[in-house]
Amino acid sequence: MKRWLTITTSSLAVAASLTALFMATARGGRSYPASASALQQSSGKNSPGDLDRWRAAEKSIDPYGLKRYPPHPPGAPNPREPMHRFGGRGRTSYGGPTLGMSFVTFKRKMERQRAAVDLAAQKRLTRVFDLRCRFRKGVTMTRGKPIAIGPTAKLPRGIKSWQAFAKLSPEQIRKRGLFPYAPLAHPLHSTAHMLFPPSWTRVHPEHKRFDVGFDIPECFLPEFPPPLYLTTHRELGDVTRGVEITYANYFEMFNGLLTPEQMEGLRLLVTPFQTTWFNATHHRVTAKPSQGVACFSCHVNGHTNGAIELAPDARPNYARLRVDTPTMRGNYAQLIFSSKRSIRSMDHFAEVEEYFDGDTAMQAAIGGRTLQRAQTNRMGDFNAIIDFPPAPKLDALNRLIPSKATKAELRGEKLFNGKARCSACHPAAQHFTDNTMHDLKAERFYYGRPEGPIKTFPLRGIKDTPPYLHDGRLLTLEDTVLFFDIILQTRLSEAERSDLAAYLRAL
């Protein structure tokens, strides 16, 4: 009997050990707080206490030491600390169609605080960037707007040159708080939503907001209106000839050029739809009720006017990344869309853009999705023929033609495919995109929340699309080259960075 009890006890101990090993393996071999184990073992019968303990334990498994998100009702000014220093879970995934006060009270409150909100946004930029507009003779965008020359990032105090900066390790840069290209927040991240630059609101005052102003100077933004090139009519060049495409003129401009399906897609692209904050209800940021926003309100002429938003792929609002409007040029060469969500088709992309915040709880009150799949397919039909701008110095495989390129551009191309390591993600023959997503792990250089993988955007026509990176934190191509020199630790000289920027402008 005693021997049987010993065997049984040993068997139970082994079984318990195997169970613990199995559960640890199922959780990826990580050690979790007891509250997490209790929740996992509760077979869905969780008490409020279980959930409270489980959520409280989130802070203890945060390896970045982030602060919890503060409450941020619509209109709350940005916190003093950078947005990327917060993390974790928000109060809820859902918004609501009410303001918690009358529209008149909300509008007055926003107007009273706007000067302070705008000033805070400018201080955040001028702390790290020199926002003076500098140009170089003959360096222009496709339609002739001068291209701002950088880098605009201010050299950190105590550092003599960017070459000296590049010799510092990521740990040294992070510990000393020297990184100039940390994530950029929306000027009013709590409300966020579409924010249009003055070049747009001067022509379209219906999109001017009473709560916040645009933060990036116009010299760092695309030209307006931009040219539009079609893959089906390259012989015509810019089919708009300097005119913005609108609902009032789209038919006359494109009749005889497009198929009926493409024409219907274009009509939908210039048709306004209600959005979270541009609508006819009291839940809006315009003085008068709004008809909404069209796809071409941000992607003007199939390109971009530099309007910003927040990516719709996370909650709470403070967790969402600021996104600069990308161009639609060359969408035919891309296999994924949207900077973070890896959308796989242009019609799905059109469906997402129709109601950008993706808040199903708001749709009924604001004016929800009205487009059917057949209609978003038509929008995709037109998107698919928007072409890149001409690049007369490139051959059929997007390599420089030596007889047409400058010596600086040729040196830049060699760097692009060699020391600078750009072609690892931006292969020339594939319109300079590998059609996948990469995590740059930029948080190695600053204390903050990881941004994760971001889509590789094509580089064709890149001189027309400032500012750069998904959130526009890189105001010039020189800033872009410097950013990747730091991130990839390639240690380019000042002359090499200049050559690389010259090459990029030739694309």
The 8 nearest C-alpha neighbors of each residue, nearest first, counted from 0:
[[1, 3, 2, 4, 5, 6, 7, 8],
 [0, 2, 4, 3, 5, 6, 7, 8],
 [1, 3, 5, 0, 4, 6, 7, 8],
 [4, 2, 0, 6, 5, 1, 7, 8],
 [5, 3, 7, 1, 2, 6, 8, 0],
 [4, 6, 2, 8, 3, 7, 9, 1],
 [7, 5, 9, 3, 4, 8, 10, 2],
 [6, 8, 10, 4, 9, 5, 3, 11],
 [7, 9, 11, 5, 10, 6, 4, 12],
 [10, 8, 12, 6, 11, 7, 5, 13],
 [11, 9, 7, 13, 12, 8, 6, 14],
 [10, 12, 14, 8, 9, 13, 15, 7],
 [11, 13, 9, 15, 10, 14, 16, 8],
 [14, 12, 16, 10, 15, 11, 17, 9],
 [15, 13, 11, 17, 16, 12, 18, 10],
 [14, 16, 18, 12, 13, 17, 11, 19],
 [15, 17, 13, 19, 14, 18, 20, 12],
 [16, 18, 20, 14, 19, 15, 21, 13],
 [19, 17, 15, 21, 20, 16, 14, 22],
 [18, 20, 16, 22, 17, 21, 23, 15],
 [19, 21, 17, 23, 18, 22, 16, 24],
 [22, 20, 18, 24, 19, 23, 17, 25],
 [23, 21, 25, 19, 24, 20, 18, 26],
 [22, 24, 28, 26, 20, 25, 21, 19],
 [25, 23, 28, 27, 21, 26, 22, 20],
 [26, 24, 22, 23, 27, 21, 28, 20],
 [25, 27, 23, 24, 28, 29, 22, 30],
 [28, 26, 24, 29, 25, 23, 22, 30],
 [29, 27, 24, 23, 26, 30, 25, 22],
 [30, 28, 27, 26, 31, 23, 24, 25],
 [29, 31, 28, 32, 23, 26, 27, 33],
 [32, 30, 35, 29, 33, 36, 60, 34],
 [31, 33, 34, 35, 56, 36, 30, 53],
 [34, 32, 36, 35, 37, 31, 53, 38],
 [33, 35, 37, 53, 32, 36, 52, 38],
 [34, 36, 38, 33, 53, 32, 37, 31],
 [37, 35, 39, 33, 38, 34, 40, 32],
 [38, 36, 34, 40, 35, 39, 41, 33],
 [37, 39, 35, 41, 36, 40, 49, 34],
 [38, 40, 36, 37, 41, 35, 42, 43],
 [41, 39, 37, 38, 42, 36, 43, 35],
 [40, 42, 38, 44, 43, 39, 45, 37],
 [43, 41, 44, 40, 39, 45, 38, 37],
 [42, 44, 41, 45, 38, 39, 40, 46],
 [45, 43, 41, 42, 46, 38, 40, 49],
 [46, 44, 43, 49, 41, 47, 38, 50],
 [45, 47, 49, 48, 44, 50, 51, 38],
 [48, 46, 50, 49, 51, 45, 52, 53],
 [47, 49, 51, 46, 50, 52, 45, 53],
 [50, 48, 46, 52, 47, 51, 45, 53],
 [51, 49, 53, 47, 48, 52, 54, 46],
 [50, 52, 48, 54, 53, 49, 55, 47],
 [51, 53, 55, 49, 50, 54, 34, 48],
 [54, 52, 50, 34, 56, 35, 51, 55],
 [55, 53, 51, 56, 57, 52, 50, 58],
 [54, 56, 52, 57, 53, 51, 58, 59],
 [55, 57, 53, 59, 54, 58, 52, 32],
 [58, 56, 54, 60, 59, 55, 61, 53],
 [57, 59, 61, 56, 60, 55, 87, 54],
 [58, 60, 56, 57, 61, 55, 62, 32],
 [59, 61, 57, 58, 62, 56, 31, 32],
 [60, 62, 58, 63, 59, 64, 57, 65],
 [63, 61, 64, 60, 59, 65, 58, 448],
 [64, 62, 65, 61, 447, 448, 446, 449],
 [65, 63, 62, 61, 66, 58, 447, 84],
 [66, 64, 85, 63, 84, 86, 67, 447],
 [65, 67, 85, 86, 68, 84, 64, 87],
 [66, 68, 86, 85, 87, 69, 65, 88],
 [67, 69, 85, 86, 66, 70, 89, 87],
 [68, 70, 71, 67, 85, 78, 66, 89],
 [71, 69, 72, 68, 90, 89, 75, 189],
 [70, 72, 189, 75, 69, 73, 74, 317],
 [71, 73, 75, 74, 189, 70, 190, 98],
 [74, 72, 190, 189, 75, 71, 98, 191],
 [73, 75, 190, 189, 76, 72, 109, 187],
 [74, 76, 71, 73, 189, 72, 77, 187],
 [77, 75, 187, 74, 116, 78, 189, 188],
 [76, 78, 187, 188, 75, 79, 189, 186],
 [79, 77, 80, 76, 81, 82, 69, 75],
 [80, 78, 81, 77, 82, 119, 76, 123],
 [79, 81, 78, 82, 84, 77, 83, 85],
 [82, 80, 83, 84, 79, 78, 184, 85],
 [81, 83, 84, 85, 184, 80, 317, 78],
 [82, 84, 447, 448, 85, 81, 182, 86],
 [85, 83, 447, 82, 65, 81, 448, 66],
 [86, 84, 66, 65, 83, 68, 67, 82],
 [87, 85, 67, 65, 68, 66, 448, 84],
 [86, 88, 67, 89, 68, 85, 57, 58],
 [87, 89, 90, 86, 315, 68, 67, 314],
 [88, 90, 315, 91, 314, 68, 87, 92],
 [89, 91, 88, 92, 315, 70, 93, 68],
 [92, 90, 93, 89, 315, 94, 314, 88],
 [91, 93, 314, 315, 94, 90, 89, 358],
 [94, 92, 91, 360, 358, 95, 359, 361],
 [95, 93, 360, 361, 358, 92, 96, 91],
 [94, 96, 97, 361, 360, 93, 98, 364],
 [95, 97, 361, 282, 364, 98, 94, 365],
 [98, 96, 95, 99, 282, 281, 100, 101],
 [97, 99, 100, 282, 96, 101, 102, 105],
 [98, 100, 97, 101, 105, 102, 72, 96],
 [101, 99, 98, 105, 104, 102, 97, 103],
 [100, 102, 104, 103, 105, 98, 99, 281],
 [101, 103, 105, 104, 281, 106, 100, 98],
 [102, 104, 106, 101, 105, 107, 100, 108],
 [103, 105, 107, 101, 102, 106, 108, 100],
 [106, 104, 102, 108, 103, 107, 109, 101],
 [107, 105, 109, 103, 108, 104, 102, 110],
 [108, 106, 110, 104, 109, 105, 111, 103],
 [107, 109, 105, 111, 106, 110, 104, 112],
 [110, 108, 210, 106, 112, 107, 111, 113],
 [109, 111, 107, 113, 108, 112, 210, 209],
 [112, 110, 108, 109, 113, 107, 114, 115],
 [111, 113, 109, 115, 110, 114, 116, 108],
 [112, 114, 116, 110, 115, 210, 211, 111],
 [115, 113, 117, 116, 112, 118, 111, 110],
 [114, 116, 118, 113, 112, 117, 119, 111],
 [117, 115, 113, 119, 114, 118, 112, 76],
 [116, 118, 120, 114, 119, 115, 113, 212],
 [119, 117, 115, 121, 120, 116, 114, 122],
 [118, 120, 122, 116, 121, 117, 115, 123],
 [121, 119, 117, 123, 118, 186, 122, 116],
 [122, 120, 118, 124, 123, 119, 125, 117],
 [123, 121, 119, 125, 124, 120, 126, 118],
 [122, 124, 120, 121, 126, 125, 119, 127],
 [125, 123, 121, 122, 126, 128, 127, 120],
 [126, 124, 128, 122, 127, 123, 121, 129],
 [125, 127, 124, 123, 122, 128, 153, 129],
 [126, 128, 125, 153, 152, 124, 179, 129],
 [129, 127, 152, 125, 151, 153, 124, 130],
 [128, 130, 151, 131, 125, 152, 153, 127],
 [131, 129, 128, 132, 151, 125, 216, 124],
 [130, 132, 129, 133, 151, 216, 128, 218],
 [131, 133, 147, 218, 130, 134, 148, 219],
 [134, 132, 147, 148, 131, 135, 149, 146],
 [133, 135, 147, 148, 146, 145, 136, 132],
 [136, 134, 138, 137, 148, 133, 146, 147],
 [135, 137, 138, 134, 145, 139, 146, 133],
 [136, 138, 139, 135, 145, 134, 143, 146],
 [139, 137, 136, 135, 146, 145, 140, 134],
 [140, 138, 145, 146, 143, 144, 137, 141],
 [139, 141, 143, 144, 463, 142, 462, 146],
 [140, 142, 143, 139, 463, 388, 144, 226],
 [143, 141, 140, 144, 226, 225, 222, 139],
 [142, 144, 139, 140, 141, 145, 222, 138],
 [143, 145, 140, 139, 222, 142, 146, 141],
 [146, 144, 139, 138, 143, 140, 147, 134],
 [147, 145, 139, 138, 134, 140, 148, 144],
 [148, 146, 134, 133, 219, 132, 218, 145],
 [147, 149, 134, 133, 475, 146, 150, 477],
 [150, 148, 151, 477, 475, 478, 147, 476],
 [149, 151, 478, 477, 152, 475, 148, 481],
 [150, 152, 149, 129, 128, 153, 478, 130],
 [153, 151, 128, 150, 127, 179, 129, 154],
 [154, 152, 128, 127, 155, 151, 129, 179],
 [153, 155, 152, 156, 158, 161, 160, 159],
 [156, 154, 158, 177, 153, 157, 179, 178],
 [157, 155, 158, 154, 159, 177, 153, 160],
 [156, 158, 155, 159, 154, 160, 164, 177],
 [157, 159, 156, 155, 160, 164, 154, 163],
 [160, 158, 157, 163, 161, 154, 164, 156],
 [161, 159, 163, 162, 158, 164, 154, 165],
 [160, 162, 164, 163, 165, 154, 159, 158],
 [161, 163, 165, 160, 164, 492, 166, 490],
 [164, 162, 160, 161, 166, 165, 159, 158],
 [163, 165, 161, 162, 166, 167, 160, 158],
 [166, 164, 162, 163, 167, 490, 485, 161],
 [165, 167, 163, 164, 168, 162, 490, 488],
 [168, 166, 165, 164, 171, 172, 169, 163],
 [167, 169, 171, 170, 172, 166, 165, 444],
 [170, 168, 444, 172, 171, 443, 173, 167],
 [169, 171, 173, 168, 172, 174, 444, 443],
 [172, 170, 174, 168, 173, 169, 167, 175],
 [173, 171, 169, 177, 175, 170, 174, 444],
 [174, 172, 445, 444, 176, 170, 171, 175],
 [173, 175, 171, 176, 172, 170, 445, 177],
 [176, 174, 172, 173, 177, 171, 170, 178],
 [177, 175, 173, 174, 178, 172, 445, 446],
 [176, 178, 172, 175, 155, 179, 173, 174],
 [177, 179, 180, 176, 172, 444, 445, 181],
 [180, 178, 127, 181, 177, 152, 153, 155],
 [179, 181, 178, 472, 182, 482, 473, 152],
 [180, 182, 179, 183, 178, 445, 472, 441],
 [183, 181, 180, 184, 472, 83, 470, 82],
 [182, 184, 472, 470, 181, 321, 185, 471],
 [185, 183, 321, 186, 82, 182, 188, 320],
 [184, 186, 188, 187, 321, 191, 183, 309],
 [187, 185, 120, 188, 184, 214, 117, 116],
 [188, 186, 185, 191, 189, 190, 77, 76],
 [187, 189, 191, 185, 190, 186, 77, 317],
 [190, 188, 73, 71, 191, 187, 75, 74],
 [189, 191, 73, 74, 188, 187, 192, 75],
 [190, 192, 188, 187, 189, 185, 309, 308],
 [193, 191, 308, 309, 190, 194, 276, 356],
 [194, 192, 308, 307, 195, 306, 191, 309],
 [193, 195, 307, 306, 192, 213, 308, 196],
 [194, 196, 306, 199, 193, 213, 200, 197],
 [197, 195, 198, 213, 199, 306, 200, 305],
 [196, 198, 200, 199, 201, 195, 213, 217],
 [199, 197, 196, 201, 200, 223, 202, 217],
 [200, 198, 197, 201, 202, 196, 203, 195],
 [199, 201, 203, 204, 197, 202, 207, 198],
 [202, 200, 199, 203, 198, 197, 204, 207],
 [203, 201, 200, 199, 204, 198, 197, 205],
 [202, 204, 200, 205, 201, 199, 206, 207],
 [205, 203, 200, 207, 206, 201, 202, 199],
 [204, 206, 203, 207, 289, 285, 200, 287],
 [207, 205, 204, 203, 200, 208, 285, 195],
 [206, 208, 204, 200, 205, 285, 209, 195],
 [209, 207, 285, 284, 210, 211, 206, 212],
 [208, 210, 211, 284, 110, 285, 207, 286],
 [209, 211, 109, 208, 113, 110, 284, 212],
 [212, 210, 113, 209, 208, 117, 187, 116],
 [213, 211, 117, 214, 208, 210, 194, 186],
 [212, 214, 196, 215, 194, 195, 211, 197],
 [213, 215, 212, 121, 120, 216, 186, 117],
 [214, 216, 213, 217, 219, 220, 196, 124],
 [217, 215, 218, 219, 214, 130, 220, 213],
 [218, 216, 220, 219, 215, 198, 196, 197],
 [217, 219, 220, 216, 132, 147, 146, 145],
 [218, 220, 217, 474, 216, 465, 147, 466],
 [221, 219, 217, 465, 218, 305, 466, 222],
 [222, 220, 464, 304, 463, 465, 305, 223],
 [221, 223, 225, 144, 224, 220, 304, 140],
 [224, 222, 225, 221, 304, 198, 199, 243],
 [223, 225, 243, 222, 241, 242, 226, 299],
 [224, 226, 223, 222, 300, 227, 241, 302],
 [227, 225, 237, 241, 239, 228, 224, 240],
 [228, 226, 237, 300, 238, 239, 225, 301],
 [227, 229, 386, 237, 236, 385, 238, 388],
 [230, 228, 385, 386, 231, 232, 384, 233],
 [229, 231, 384, 386, 232, 233, 385, 228],
 [230, 232, 229, 233, 384, 256, 257, 234],
 [233, 231, 234, 229, 230, 235, 236, 228],
 [232, 234, 235, 236, 230, 229, 231, 228],
 [233, 235, 232, 236, 231, 229, 237, 230],
 [236, 234, 233, 232, 238, 237, 228, 229],
 [235, 237, 233, 234, 228, 238, 232, 229],
 [238, 236, 227, 228, 226, 239, 240, 235],
 [237, 239, 240, 227, 236, 235, 228, 226],
 [240, 238, 242, 241, 237, 227, 226, 243],
 [241, 239, 237, 238, 242, 226, 227, 236],
 [240, 242, 239, 224, 226, 225, 243, 237],
 [243, 241, 239, 240, 244, 224, 226, 225],
 [242, 244, 224, 245, 300, 241, 239, 299],
 [243, 245, 249, 300, 242, 248, 246, 239],
 [246, 244, 247, 248, 249, 269, 243, 295],
 [245, 247, 269, 249, 248, 270, 266, 244],
 [246, 248, 245, 249, 250, 244, 251, 269],
 [247, 249, 245, 251, 250, 246, 252, 244],
 [248, 250, 252, 246, 251, 245, 244, 253],
 [251, 249, 253, 252, 254, 248, 262, 247],
 [250, 252, 248, 254, 249, 253, 247, 255],
 [251, 253, 249, 250, 254, 248, 239, 238],
 [254, 252, 256, 250, 251, 255, 249, 257],
 [253, 255, 250, 256, 251, 252, 257, 262],
 [254, 256, 257, 253, 258, 252, 251, 250],
 [257, 255, 253, 254, 258, 232, 231, 252],
 [258, 256, 261, 262, 255, 253, 259, 254],
 [257, 259, 261, 260, 262, 256, 255, 263],
 [260, 258, 262, 261, 263, 257, 264, 254],
 [261, 259, 263, 258, 262, 377, 264, 380],
 [260, 262, 381, 264, 258, 263, 380, 259],
 [263, 261, 259, 265, 264, 260, 257, 258],
 [264, 262, 266, 260, 261, 265, 259, 377],
 [378, 263, 265, 377, 261, 267, 262, 266],
 [264, 266, 268, 262, 267, 263, 381, 261],
 [267, 265, 263, 264, 268, 269, 262, 270],
 [266, 268, 270, 264, 265, 269, 263, 378],
 [267, 269, 265, 294, 266, 270, 295, 293],
 [268, 270, 293, 267, 295, 266, 246, 245],
 [269, 271, 267, 293, 268, 266, 246, 272],
 [272, 270, 293, 292, 291, 290, 269, 273],
 [273, 271, 291, 292, 293, 274, 270, 290],
 [272, 274, 291, 278, 366, 277, 290, 292],
 [275, 273, 277, 276, 291, 278, 354, 272],
 [274, 276, 277, 365, 356, 273, 278, 361],
 [275, 277, 283, 274, 284, 282, 278, 192],
 [278, 276, 291, 274, 283, 289, 275, 273],
 [279, 277, 289, 273, 291, 280, 290, 274],
 [278, 280, 288, 289, 290, 281, 277, 283],
 [281, 279, 282, 278, 283, 365, 288, 364],
 [282, 280, 283, 102, 279, 97, 98, 288],
 [281, 283, 280, 276, 96, 97, 98, 284],
 [282, 284, 276, 277, 281, 285, 278, 280],
 [285, 283, 208, 276, 209, 210, 277, 286],
 [286, 284, 208, 287, 283, 209, 207, 288],
 [285, 287, 284, 209, 288, 208, 106, 283],
 [286, 288, 285, 289, 205, 279, 284, 283],
 [289, 287, 279, 278, 280, 285, 286, 290],
 [290, 288, 278, 279, 291, 277, 287, 285],
 [291, 289, 278, 271, 273, 279, 272, 288],
 [292, 290, 273, 272, 277, 271, 278, 289],
 [291, 293, 271, 272, 296, 273, 294, 277],
 [294, 292, 271, 296, 270, 295, 269, 272],
 [293, 295, 268, 296, 298, 297, 269, 292],
 [294, 296, 298, 299, 297, 293, 269, 268],
 [297, 295, 293, 294, 299, 298, 292, 269],
 [296, 298, 295, 299, 306, 303, 304, 294],
 [299, 297, 303, 295, 302, 301, 296, 294],
 [298, 300, 295, 301, 302, 303, 297, 296],
 [301, 299, 302, 244, 227, 298, 243, 295],
 [300, 302, 298, 299, 327, 328, 295, 227],
 [301, 303, 326, 298, 327, 299, 300, 328],
 [304, 302, 298, 326, 299, 305, 297, 324],
 [303, 305, 306, 221, 297, 299, 298, 223],
 [304, 306, 303, 324, 220, 323, 307, 221],
 [307, 305, 195, 194, 324, 304, 297, 196],
 [308, 306, 323, 194, 322, 193, 324, 305],
 [309, 307, 193, 192, 322, 321, 194, 310],
 [308, 310, 321, 320, 322, 319, 311, 192],
 [309, 311, 320, 312, 319, 322, 321, 308],
 [312, 310, 356, 313, 309, 357, 355, 319],
 [311, 313, 310, 340, 319, 339, 314, 357],
 [314, 312, 319, 311, 318, 315, 310, 316],
 [315, 313, 316, 318, 92, 319, 89, 312],
 [314, 316, 89, 318, 317, 92, 313, 319],
 [317, 315, 319, 318, 314, 189, 188, 313],
 [316, 318, 315, 319, 188, 189, 82, 68],
 [319, 317, 316, 315, 314, 313, 320, 86],
 [320, 318, 316, 313, 317, 310, 309, 314],
 [321, 319, 310, 309, 322, 318, 470, 184],
 [320, 322, 309, 470, 184, 185, 308, 310],
 [323, 321, 470, 469, 308, 309, 307, 310],
 [322, 324, 307, 470, 471, 469, 325, 305],
 [323, 325, 306, 305, 307, 303, 322, 297],
 [326, 324, 303, 323, 327, 302, 298, 464],
 [325, 327, 302, 303, 328, 298, 324, 301],
 [328, 326, 301, 302, 330, 329, 325, 382],
 [329, 327, 387, 386, 385, 326, 330, 302],
 [328, 330, 386, 331, 387, 332, 385, 327],
 [329, 331, 333, 332, 328, 327, 383, 382],
 [330, 332, 383, 329, 333, 384, 382, 385],
 [331, 333, 330, 329, 334, 430, 429, 457],
 [334, 332, 330, 331, 335, 434, 329, 336],
 [333, 335, 434, 343, 332, 336, 344, 331],
 [336, 334, 343, 341, 342, 333, 434, 344],
 [335, 337, 342, 341, 343, 338, 348, 334],
 [338, 336, 339, 340, 341, 342, 335, 454],
 [337, 339, 454, 453, 340, 336, 469, 341],
 [340, 338, 453, 337, 341, 454, 452, 312],
 [341, 339, 342, 337, 338, 312, 336, 454],
 [340, 342, 335, 336, 339, 337, 343, 338],
 [343, 341, 336, 335, 340, 344, 337, 348],
 [342, 344, 335, 334, 341, 336, 345, 347],
 [345, 343, 347, 346, 342, 348, 335, 336],
 [344, 346, 348, 379, 347, 349, 343, 382],
 [345, 347, 376, 379, 375, 349, 348, 344],
 [348, 346, 350, 344, 349, 345, 351, 342],
 [347, 349, 345, 351, 346, 350, 352, 344],
 [350, 348, 346, 352, 347, 351, 375, 345],
 [349, 351, 347, 353, 348, 352, 375, 346],
 [352, 350, 348, 353, 349, 355, 354, 347],
 [351, 353, 355, 349, 354, 350, 348, 294],
 [354, 352, 350, 351, 355, 349, 272, 368],
 [355, 353, 352, 357, 356, 351, 274, 368],
 [354, 356, 352, 357, 353, 351, 311, 274],
 [355, 357, 311, 358, 354, 275, 192, 310],
 [356, 358, 355, 354, 359, 311, 351, 312],
 [359, 357, 360, 356, 361, 93, 362, 94],
 [358, 360, 362, 361, 357, 363, 367, 93],
 [359, 361, 358, 362, 93, 94, 95, 363],
 [362, 360, 359, 358, 364, 363, 96, 95],
 [361, 363, 367, 365, 359, 366, 364, 360],
 [362, 364, 367, 366, 365, 361, 360, 359],
 [363, 365, 362, 361, 366, 96, 367, 280],
 [366, 364, 362, 363, 361, 367, 275, 278],
 [367, 365, 362, 363, 273, 364, 368, 274],
 [366, 368, 362, 363, 365, 369, 273, 354],
 [367, 369, 370, 354, 366, 353, 362, 371],
 [368, 370, 367, 371, 366, 272, 353, 374],
 [371, 369, 368, 374, 375, 372, 350, 353],
 [370, 372, 374, 373, 375, 369, 368, 350],
 [371, 373, 375, 374, 376, 370, 346, 350],
 [374, 372, 376, 371, 375, 377, 370, 346],
 [375, 373, 377, 376, 372, 371, 370, 378],
 [374, 376, 346, 378, 372, 377, 373, 349],
 [375, 377, 346, 379, 373, 374, 378, 372],
 [378, 376, 264, 380, 374, 379, 375, 260],
 [264, 379, 377, 375, 380, 376, 381, 382],
 [378, 380, 346, 382, 376, 345, 377, 381],
 [381, 379, 377, 378, 383, 261, 382, 376],
 [380, 382, 261, 383, 379, 378, 264, 384],
 [383, 381, 379, 384, 380, 385, 378, 330],
 [382, 384, 331, 381, 380, 385, 330, 379],
 [383, 385, 230, 229, 382, 381, 386, 231],
 [386, 384, 229, 328, 382, 383, 228, 329],
 [387, 385, 229, 329, 228, 328, 230, 384],
 [386, 388, 328, 329, 460, 389, 459, 228],
 [389, 387, 460, 228, 386, 390, 141, 227],
 [390, 388, 391, 387, 460, 236, 141, 228],
 [389, 391, 392, 393, 506, 388, 505, 460],
 [392, 390, 393, 389, 394, 403, 505, 400],
 [391, 393, 390, 403, 400, 399, 404, 505],
 [394, 392, 399, 397, 398, 391, 400, 390],
 [393, 395, 397, 398, 396, 400, 399, 392],
 [396, 394, 397, 393, 398, 428, 399, 400],
 [397, 395, 428, 394, 398, 427, 393, 429],
 [398, 396, 393, 394, 427, 395, 428, 399],
 [399, 397, 393, 394, 396, 400, 427, 395],
 [398, 400, 393, 392, 401, 394, 404, 397],
 [399, 401, 403, 392, 402, 393, 394, 404],
 [402, 400, 404, 403, 399, 409, 405, 392],
 [401, 403, 400, 404, 405, 392, 399, 406],
 [404, 402, 401, 400, 392, 405, 399, 391],
 [405, 403, 401, 402, 408, 392, 400, 409],
 [406, 404, 408, 407, 409, 403, 401, 402],
 [405, 407, 409, 408, 410, 404, 411, 498],
 [406, 408, 498, 410, 405, 409, 411, 501],
 [409, 407, 502, 411, 405, 501, 410, 406],
 [410, 408, 412, 406, 411, 407, 405, 413],
 [409, 411, 407, 413, 408, 412, 498, 406],
 [412, 410, 499, 498, 408, 502, 414, 409],
 [413, 411, 415, 409, 414, 410, 502, 408],
 [414, 412, 410, 416, 411, 415, 417, 409],
 [413, 415, 417, 411, 418, 419, 412, 416],
 [416, 414, 412, 421, 419, 413, 417, 411],
 [417, 415, 422, 413, 414, 420, 421, 412],
 [416, 418, 414, 420, 415, 419, 413, 421],
 [417, 419, 414, 420, 489, 415, 416, 413],
 [418, 420, 414, 415, 421, 417, 489, 416],
 [421, 419, 418, 417, 422, 423, 416, 415],
 [422, 420, 415, 423, 419, 425, 424, 416],
 [421, 423, 425, 426, 416, 424, 420, 415],
 [422, 424, 421, 420, 425, 426, 416, 433],
 [423, 425, 422, 433, 432, 426, 421, 455],
 [424, 426, 431, 432, 422, 433, 423, 421],
 [427, 425, 431, 422, 429, 428, 432, 424],
 [428, 426, 431, 429, 430, 397, 425, 396],
 [427, 429, 396, 430, 426, 397, 431, 398],
 [430, 428, 431, 427, 426, 432, 433, 332],
 [431, 429, 427, 428, 432, 457, 459, 458],
 [430, 432, 425, 427, 426, 457, 429, 458],
 [433, 431, 425, 457, 434, 430, 455, 429],
 [432, 434, 424, 435, 425, 426, 455, 429],
 [435, 433, 432, 334, 333, 455, 335, 436],
 [434, 436, 433, 454, 455, 437, 335, 432],
 [437, 435, 454, 453, 452, 455, 438, 434],
 [438, 436, 452, 453, 439, 454, 435, 455],
 [437, 439, 452, 451, 440, 453, 436, 450],
 [438, 440, 441, 437, 452, 486, 451, 453],
 [441, 439, 442, 438, 443, 449, 451, 450],
 [440, 442, 443, 439, 444, 486, 445, 449],
 [441, 443, 445, 444, 440, 449, 447, 446],
 [444, 442, 441, 169, 445, 440, 170, 173],
 [443, 445, 173, 169, 442, 172, 441, 178],
 [446, 444, 173, 442, 443, 447, 178, 176],
 [447, 445, 442, 173, 84, 444, 448, 63],
 [446, 448, 84, 83, 445, 442, 449, 63],
 [447, 449, 83, 84, 86, 450, 85, 63],
 [450, 448, 451, 442, 447, 440, 441, 83],
 [451, 449, 448, 452, 440, 438, 442, 320],
 [450, 452, 438, 449, 453, 440, 439, 437],
 [453, 451, 438, 437, 436, 450, 454, 339],
 [454, 452, 436, 339, 437, 338, 438, 455],
 [453, 455, 436, 338, 435, 456, 339, 437],
 [456, 454, 436, 432, 435, 434, 453, 457],
 [455, 457, 432, 454, 458, 434, 431, 425],
 [458, 456, 432, 431, 459, 430, 455, 425],
 [457, 459, 461, 431, 460, 456, 430, 506],
 [460, 458, 506, 461, 457, 430, 387, 431],
 [459, 461, 506, 462, 463, 388, 458, 387],
 [460, 462, 458, 463, 464, 459, 506, 504],
 [461, 463, 504, 460, 464, 140, 465, 503],
 [464, 462, 461, 140, 460, 221, 465, 141],
 [465, 463, 461, 221, 462, 466, 326, 467],
 [466, 464, 467, 220, 221, 219, 463, 474],
 [465, 467, 474, 471, 473, 475, 219, 220],
 [466, 468, 471, 473, 465, 474, 472, 469],
 [469, 467, 471, 470, 473, 472, 466, 479],
 [468, 470, 322, 323, 471, 467, 338, 321],
 [471, 469, 322, 321, 323, 468, 472, 183],
 [470, 472, 466, 467, 468, 473, 323, 469],
 [471, 473, 470, 183, 474, 467, 180, 468],
 [474, 472, 467, 478, 471, 479, 466, 475],
 [473, 475, 466, 219, 472, 467, 465, 478],
 [476, 474, 478, 477, 149, 473, 466, 148],
 [475, 477, 479, 478, 500, 480, 149, 474],
 [476, 478, 150, 149, 480, 475, 479, 500],
 [479, 477, 150, 481, 475, 476, 473, 480],
 [480, 478, 476, 482, 477, 481, 473, 475],
 [479, 481, 477, 483, 482, 478, 484, 476],
 [480, 482, 484, 478, 479, 483, 477, 485],
 [483, 481, 479, 485, 484, 480, 478, 486],
 [484, 482, 486, 485, 480, 481, 487, 479],
 [483, 485, 481, 489, 482, 488, 487, 486],
 [486, 484, 488, 483, 482, 487, 165, 481],
 [485, 487, 483, 488, 484, 482, 441, 439],
 [486, 488, 484, 489, 485, 483, 420, 419],
 [489, 487, 485, 484, 486, 490, 165, 483],
 [488, 490, 484, 487, 491, 419, 418, 485],
 [491, 489, 488, 165, 484, 492, 162, 485],
 [492, 490, 495, 489, 496, 484, 493, 419],
 [491, 493, 495, 494, 496, 490, 162, 161],
 [492, 494, 496, 495, 497, 491, 162, 161],
 [495, 493, 497, 492, 496, 498, 491, 499],
 [496, 494, 492, 498, 497, 493, 491, 499],
 [495, 497, 499, 493, 498, 494, 491, 492],
 [496, 498, 494, 500, 495, 499, 501, 493],
 [499, 497, 411, 407, 501, 495, 496, 500],
 [498, 500, 411, 502, 496, 501, 497, 495],
 [499, 501, 503, 497, 502, 498, 476, 477],
 [502, 500, 498, 504, 408, 499, 503, 497],
 [501, 503, 408, 411, 499, 505, 500, 504],
 [504, 502, 500, 505, 506, 501, 499, 461],
 [503, 505, 462, 501, 502, 506, 500, 461],
 [506, 504, 502, 503, 501, 392, 390, 408],
 [505, 459, 503, 460, 504, 390, 461, 502]]
